[in-house]
Amino acid sequence: MIKTFVLRPVVYLLALFGLAAAVLAAMIARPVVAPPPLESIFKGARSVDTSDAPALSYFVARDGTQLGFRVYEAAGGAAGPAAILIHGSAGNSLNKHLVGKALAAAGVRAIALDMRGHGVSGTRGDVSYIGQNEDDLADLLDHLKLAEKPVLVGHSMGGGFAARVAHMPLGQKFSRFVLVSPFMGVDAPTSRPSSGEARWTSVDTPRIVALTILHRFGVECCEQLPVLAFALPPEAWRYVTTRYSFRLLSSFGPKDMRYRDLSGIEAPVEIIAGANDELMVAERYADVAKTGARAHATIIPGVDHMGVARDPAALAAIVAAAKGEGE
């Protein structure tokens, strides 16, 4: 009788644990499938002539991995803080080529980074642990040894990452933040539903949920598996990152991919976006800017998501924001 009283709950508990493990395993096993190619993004990035881009330089991160970056030296010598440029999802430092050139021509030294998991930095589509992109940015600053606090400029997912940094102690090492068409989180008022002709990503939600549960219990199993695929043609893998692992998705962009407004950020924040952005609801950036103590939004007419990194009016706005003009 006593044995039955003791053993039965144990058996039930083990059965429940086994069922939960089976459900999690099934969720993890589901593969991510890329959506059809989104021409406006891929062609927009490929339309920029990068033949005159600076050669890659390298620094060694704290884990011993070489990470790449490009330096756009200021014409006539730098006048004021340098700018660190963070590319968007799937991209690399070349996606910030025209931004780098525009800043350099205006006297701002610009450093465009291949974020780990992209370009020549580490394994494409993955990082070693959640939060490594933040550590890499800190290591880059240590390597550069800049005399003044730099400006952090991020585009799209990189803009979300810049906002994430602004909320961290690491953000104190930057003088201001320029968020270019930033992805502020899946639940942000600026995020357009990923569907139809504007579907840029395919998200493996069951796998993300399962891995998140395991991670919160201290189990780091399978976090190298892809959970996000981009709307890119098959041949794009030769140039860009086509998928993100759970670790990379958790490390790049907004923290936990959730919306966090600009409250609590003391440094100036400028948001710049194109009115015709097919991925973001550009008119809602003004609402986001209202949450910041020193934030402002500028919307460029007739410009789409990738065009904001090459349109002359958008480039002029980015340069002015990086230099702190108009404050």
C-alpha positions as CSV (number, residue, x, y, z in Angstrom):
1,M,0.0,0.0,0.0
2,I,2.8,2.4,0.9
3,K,4.8,1.5,-2.1
4,T,1.7,2.1,-4.3
5,F,1.1,5.5,-2.6
6,V,4.8,6.5,-3.2
7,L,5.4,5.0,-6.6
8,R,2.3,6.1,-8.4
9,P,3.0,9.9,-8.3
10,V,6.6,9.1,-9.4
11,V,5.4,7.1,-12.3
12,Y,2.9,9.9,-13.2
13,L,5.6,12.5,-12.9
14,L,8.0,10.6,-15.1
15,A,5.3,10.0,-17.7
16,L,4.5,13.8,-17.7
17,F,8.2,14.6,-18.1
18,G,8.5,12.1,-20.9
19,L,5.5,13.6,-22.7
20,A,6.9,17.1,-22.3
21,A,10.3,16.0,-23.6
22,A,8.6,14.4,-26.6
23,V,6.6,17.5,-27.3
24,L,9.7,19.7,-27.1
25,A,11.6,17.3,-29.3
26,A,8.8,17.4,-31.9
27,M,8.8,21.2,-31.9
28,I,12.6,21.3,-32.3
29,A,12.6,18.8,-35.1
30,R,10.4,21.1,-37.3
31,P,12.6,22.6,-40.0
32,V,12.5,26.3,-41.1
33,V,11.6,26.9,-44.7
34,A,12.6,30.1,-46.5
35,P,9.9,32.3,-48.1
36,P,10.0,33.2,-51.8
37,P,12.7,35.8,-52.7
38,L,11.9,39.4,-51.9
39,E,13.3,41.2,-54.9
40,S,13.2,44.7,-53.4
41,I,15.6,43.7,-50.7
42,F,18.1,41.5,-52.6
43,K,18.2,43.7,-55.7
44,G,18.4,46.8,-53.6
45,A,21.5,45.6,-51.8
46,R,23.1,44.3,-55.0
47,S,22.5,47.5,-56.9
48,V,25.2,49.4,-55.0
49,D,28.6,49.5,-56.7
50,T,31.1,48.5,-54.0
51,S,34.2,48.2,-56.2
52,D,35.8,51.1,-54.4
53,A,35.0,49.8,-50.9
54,P,37.9,49.9,-48.4
55,A,39.7,46.5,-47.9
56,L,38.7,44.5,-44.9
57,S,40.6,45.0,-41.6
58,Y,40.5,42.6,-38.7
59,F,40.5,42.5,-35.0
60,V,40.6,39.6,-32.6
61,A,37.6,39.2,-30.3
62,R,37.9,38.0,-26.7
63,D,37.3,34.4,-27.8
64,G,40.2,34.5,-30.3
65,T,38.0,34.8,-33.4
66,Q,39.0,37.3,-36.2
67,L,36.2,39.7,-37.1
68,G,36.2,41.9,-40.1
69,F,35.5,45.6,-40.5
70,R,36.0,48.4,-43.1
71,V,37.3,51.9,-42.4
72,Y,36.1,54.9,-44.4
73,E,38.7,57.5,-43.5
74,A,37.3,61.1,-43.3
75,A,38.2,63.4,-46.1
76,G,40.6,66.1,-45.0
77,G,40.9,64.5,-41.5
78,A,38.2,63.6,-39.1
79,A,36.1,66.3,-37.5
80,G,34.3,65.0,-34.5
81,P,33.4,61.5,-33.3
82,A,33.7,58.5,-35.5
83,A,30.6,56.4,-36.5
84,I,30.3,52.7,-36.1
85,L,28.0,51.2,-38.8
86,I,25.9,48.1,-38.2
87,H,24.3,46.4,-41.2
88,G,20.9,44.8,-41.3
89,S,19.7,41.2,-41.2
90,A,21.5,38.8,-43.6
91,G,23.9,41.5,-44.7
92,N,27.5,42.6,-44.1
93,S,29.7,45.7,-44.0
94,L,29.3,46.3,-47.8
95,N,25.6,47.1,-47.3
96,K,26.8,50.3,-45.5
97,H,29.1,51.3,-48.3
98,L,27.3,54.4,-49.5
99,V,26.6,55.4,-45.9
100,G,30.3,55.1,-45.1
101,K,31.3,57.1,-48.2
102,A,28.8,59.9,-47.3
103,L,30.0,60.2,-43.8
104,A,33.7,60.2,-44.8
105,A,33.0,62.9,-47.4
106,A,31.4,65.0,-44.6
107,G,34.5,64.6,-42.4
108,V,33.2,61.7,-40.2
109,R,35.4,58.6,-40.0
110,A,33.1,55.6,-40.4
111,I,33.8,52.0,-39.4
112,A,31.5,49.3,-40.9
113,L,31.5,46.0,-39.1
114,D,30.8,42.5,-40.4
115,M,28.7,41.4,-37.4
116,R,29.6,37.9,-36.1
117,G,27.5,35.4,-38.1
118,H,27.8,37.6,-41.2
119,G,30.4,38.3,-43.9
120,V,33.8,37.2,-42.9
121,S,33.1,37.3,-39.1
122,G,32.8,33.8,-37.6
123,T,30.4,31.1,-38.8
124,R,27.7,32.5,-41.0
125,G,24.3,32.3,-39.4
126,D,25.5,31.5,-35.9
127,V,27.3,32.8,-32.8
128,S,28.8,30.8,-29.9
129,Y,26.5,32.1,-27.2
130,I,23.6,34.5,-26.7
131,G,24.9,38.1,-26.2
132,Q,28.2,37.5,-28.2
133,N,27.4,40.3,-30.6
134,E,27.4,42.8,-27.8
135,D,30.7,41.5,-26.5
136,D,32.1,41.8,-30.0
137,L,31.1,45.4,-30.3
138,A,32.8,46.2,-26.9
139,D,35.9,44.4,-28.2
140,L,35.9,46.5,-31.4
141,L,35.8,49.7,-29.3
142,D,38.7,48.4,-27.3
143,H,40.6,47.7,-30.5
144,L,39.9,51.1,-32.1
145,K,40.9,53.1,-29.0
146,L,38.9,56.1,-30.2
147,A,39.6,59.5,-28.6
148,E,35.9,60.4,-28.4
149,K,32.8,58.5,-27.9
150,P,31.6,57.3,-31.4
151,V,28.1,57.4,-32.9
152,L,26.3,54.1,-33.3
153,V,24.4,53.9,-36.6
154,G,22.3,50.8,-37.3
155,H,20.1,49.8,-40.2
156,S,17.0,47.6,-40.0
157,M,17.9,44.7,-37.6
158,G,21.1,46.6,-37.0
159,G,19.0,49.5,-35.9
160,G,17.2,47.3,-33.4
161,F,20.6,46.1,-32.2
162,A,21.7,49.7,-31.8
163,A,18.6,50.5,-29.7
164,R,19.3,47.3,-27.7
165,V,22.8,48.6,-27.0
166,A,21.5,52.1,-26.1
167,H,19.6,50.5,-23.2
168,M,22.7,48.7,-21.9
169,P,25.7,49.9,-19.9
170,L,27.6,49.5,-23.2
171,G,25.5,52.3,-24.6
172,Q,27.3,54.7,-22.3
173,K,30.3,54.3,-24.6
174,F,28.4,56.0,-27.5
175,S,27.6,59.7,-27.9
176,R,24.4,59.3,-29.9
177,F,22.4,56.7,-31.8
178,V,21.1,56.8,-35.4
179,L,18.5,54.2,-36.1
180,V,17.9,53.8,-39.8
181,S,14.5,52.0,-40.6
182,P,15.1,50.1,-37.4
183,F,13.4,46.8,-36.6
184,M,12.1,47.5,-33.1
185,G,10.6,44.1,-32.4
186,V,7.9,41.8,-33.6
187,D,5.3,43.6,-31.5
188,A,6.5,47.1,-32.3
189,P,4.0,49.6,-33.8
190,T,6.4,50.1,-36.7
191,S,6.6,46.4,-37.6
192,R,4.6,45.5,-40.7
193,P,3.1,41.9,-40.8
194,S,5.5,39.6,-42.7
195,S,3.2,38.4,-45.4
196,G,2.4,38.6,-49.1
197,E,4.9,40.6,-51.3
198,A,6.6,42.1,-48.2
199,R,7.5,38.8,-46.5
200,W,11.2,39.0,-45.7
201,T,11.4,36.2,-43.1
202,S,10.1,32.8,-42.3
203,V,10.1,32.1,-38.5
204,D,10.2,28.6,-37.0
205,T,8.0,29.6,-34.0
206,P,7.7,26.0,-32.5
207,R,11.4,25.6,-32.5
208,I,12.0,29.0,-31.0
209,V,9.4,28.3,-28.2
210,A,11.0,25.0,-27.4
211,L,14.5,26.3,-27.4
212,T,13.5,29.3,-25.3
213,I,11.9,27.0,-22.7
214,L,15.1,24.8,-22.6
215,H,17.3,27.9,-22.3
216,R,15.3,29.3,-19.4
217,F,15.9,26.0,-17.6
218,G,19.6,26.2,-18.3
219,V,19.6,23.6,-21.1
220,E,21.5,25.0,-24.1
221,C,20.7,22.1,-26.4
222,C,20.3,22.6,-30.1
223,E,20.7,26.4,-30.0
224,Q,22.8,26.3,-33.1
225,L,19.8,25.1,-35.2
226,P,18.3,27.6,-37.7
227,V,15.1,29.3,-36.6
228,L,14.8,32.1,-39.2
229,A,15.2,32.0,-43.0
230,F,15.3,35.1,-45.2
231,A,13.5,35.7,-48.5
232,L,16.6,35.3,-50.6
233,P,17.3,33.3,-53.8
234,P,19.3,30.0,-53.4
235,E,22.4,31.5,-54.9
236,A,22.5,34.3,-52.2
237,W,24.4,32.1,-49.8
238,R,27.6,33.0,-51.6
239,Y,27.2,36.6,-50.6
240,V,25.1,36.9,-47.5
241,T,23.7,35.0,-44.4
242,T,20.5,33.2,-45.4
243,R,19.5,31.8,-42.0
244,Y,19.9,32.6,-38.4
245,S,20.4,30.2,-35.5
246,F,18.5,30.5,-32.3
247,R,21.7,32.0,-30.7
248,L,22.2,34.6,-33.4
249,L,18.5,35.6,-33.5
250,S,18.7,36.0,-29.7
251,S,21.9,38.1,-30.0
252,F,21.2,40.5,-32.9
253,G,18.4,43.0,-33.2
254,P,16.1,43.9,-30.3
255,K,16.5,41.9,-27.1
256,D,14.2,38.9,-27.2
257,M,12.9,40.3,-30.5
258,R,10.3,42.3,-28.4
259,Y,9.5,45.9,-28.6
260,R,11.1,48.3,-26.1
261,D,10.6,52.0,-26.5
262,L,13.3,54.7,-26.1
263,S,12.5,55.7,-22.5
264,G,15.5,55.7,-20.3
265,I,18.0,56.5,-23.1
266,E,19.7,59.7,-22.2
267,A,21.8,60.1,-25.4
268,P,20.3,61.7,-28.5
269,V,18.5,59.2,-30.8
270,E,17.6,60.0,-34.4
271,I,15.3,57.7,-36.4
272,I,15.5,57.9,-40.2
273,A,13.2,55.9,-42.5
274,G,11.7,55.9,-46.0
275,A,8.0,56.7,-46.4
276,N,7.7,53.8,-48.8
277,D,9.3,51.2,-46.5
278,E,7.8,47.8,-47.4
279,L,8.9,46.2,-44.2
280,M,8.2,48.9,-41.6
281,V,5.2,51.2,-40.9
282,A,7.3,54.4,-41.3
283,E,4.7,56.9,-40.0
284,R,4.7,55.1,-36.6
285,Y,8.3,56.0,-36.0
286,A,7.2,59.4,-34.8
287,D,5.2,57.6,-32.0
288,V,8.4,55.7,-31.0
289,A,10.4,58.9,-31.0
290,K,8.0,60.5,-28.6
291,T,9.0,57.9,-25.9
292,G,12.6,59.1,-25.9
293,A,13.9,62.1,-23.9
294,R,16.0,63.3,-26.8
295,A,14.6,61.4,-29.8
296,H,13.4,62.6,-33.2
297,A,12.1,60.9,-36.4
298,T,12.7,61.9,-40.0
299,I,10.8,60.3,-42.8
300,I,12.2,60.6,-46.3
301,P,9.5,60.7,-49.1
302,G,9.6,58.1,-51.9
303,V,12.2,55.8,-50.3
304,D,11.9,52.1,-49.5
305,H,13.6,49.9,-46.9
306,M,16.9,49.4,-48.8
307,G,16.7,52.8,-50.5
308,V,17.3,54.6,-47.2
309,A,20.9,53.4,-47.4
310,R,21.5,54.8,-50.9
311,D,19.1,57.7,-51.6
312,P,20.9,61.1,-51.5
313,A,18.3,62.7,-49.3
314,A,18.4,59.8,-46.9
315,L,22.2,59.8,-46.8
316,A,22.2,63.5,-46.1
317,A,19.8,62.9,-43.2
318,I,22.0,60.1,-41.8
319,V,25.1,62.4,-42.0
320,A,23.4,65.2,-40.3
321,A,22.1,63.0,-37.5
322,A,25.6,61.4,-37.0
323,K,27.1,64.9,-36.7
324,G,24.4,66.1,-34.4
325,E,23.3,68.9,-36.7
326,G,19.9,70.5,-36.0
327,E,19.8,69.8,-32.3
